[in-house]
Amino acid sequence: MEKRTEISELGEFGLINRLNTQASFYHPTARGIGDDAAVLGNGDTLSLVTTDMLLEGVHFDLSFTPLQHLGYKAVAVNVSDIAAMNGIPKQITVGIGLSNRFSVEAVEALYEGIRYACADFKVDLVGGDTTASHSGLVISITALGEVAKNKVCYRNTAKANDIVCVTGDLGAAYVGLQVLEREKQVYLSNPEVQPELSAYDYLVKRQLKPSARMDIIHELADLGIVPTSMIDISDGLASELMHLTSQSGTEVQVYEDKLPIDTLAYNTAVEFNLDPITCVLNGGEDYELLFTISQEDYEKVKKHADIHFIGFMKAKESGNVLITKNGNAVSLKAQGWVHF
């Protein structure tokens, strides 16, 4: 009997790696499976292609996710992948699977959010597909972008002594999800009780309507900085750090007191009996940028209000570590989103 291997045994990235070893290229493909976007072409300007699929009940819950926000988020997460390659998004295509419970007005609301995102990120909606779905709403978006050949950023190019940078604040999206899940349970137990979300506006927005950090990409370009490696934070900071180290053959040392977390996210995590630093490291869905820069570029960005310097890359020695506020070195573990 042929052996059956469960997908959960490999996990998402083990499955991707396994499929990647079986892939063949017949055209000018600079980078295929394994980065935030595929890189096509061999001229001075490279084309970027990325696809993300969002499934109802897996990636979103329509009981607390407005369709306009969902449409916006679906675009933003793809634009974020283009940003992570240091590229500029140009076009998107949208595929949706619809069950018969969705009205024309509901689909229009979804596309209203998609159009808002297109306006914000200056991308053109150029095509797609619509089909029936027997298992809820499915959204699949493909984003196309461009990047100069000498400015493209990969995951496997970090070097020892590079400085590790992260934009914005982390953990808020995960904490916002906890708030939404709690209010959903309160509503289900008593539909007369209205959700209490006003005190958590920032956290809820970070979960329902994240943005892509194209502003940082433009600012780095203005400063003449090309990161030595880059990735966006979708599955959690620790997980993304592991991608950079494993693919570039390095290790990382980060510092707990340098990890950025919003005050409201910190206090709300404590309210939910969650460790705020665990939320920062493993929460995911922040869609901030994690990147490394050379020591020489530090002076150019050291005063940037929204770029935080959280550690440095090092040669392979004793593993990836987190230096706690007490000065203890603990092994850095990735415990973020598990897809299978």
Protein Blocks (a to p, Z undefined) as FASTA:
>chain_A
ZZdddfklnommlmmmmmmmmpccfbdcfbdchiabdcedjbfbdcddddddddehklpc
fklpcfklmmmmmmmmmmmmmmmnopacfbdcddddddfkbcfklmmmmmmmmmmmmmmn
opacfbdcddddfebjaddddddddddfklcccfklccehiacddehjehjlmmmmmmmm
mmmmmmmmomkbccdfklmmmmmmmmmmccddkklmmmmmmnopacfbdcddfkojklmm
mmmmmmnopacdddfklpccdfklmmmmmmnopafklmmmmngonlpacddddfklmmmm
mmpmkbccfbdcdddfebpadddfkopacddddfbdcfZZ
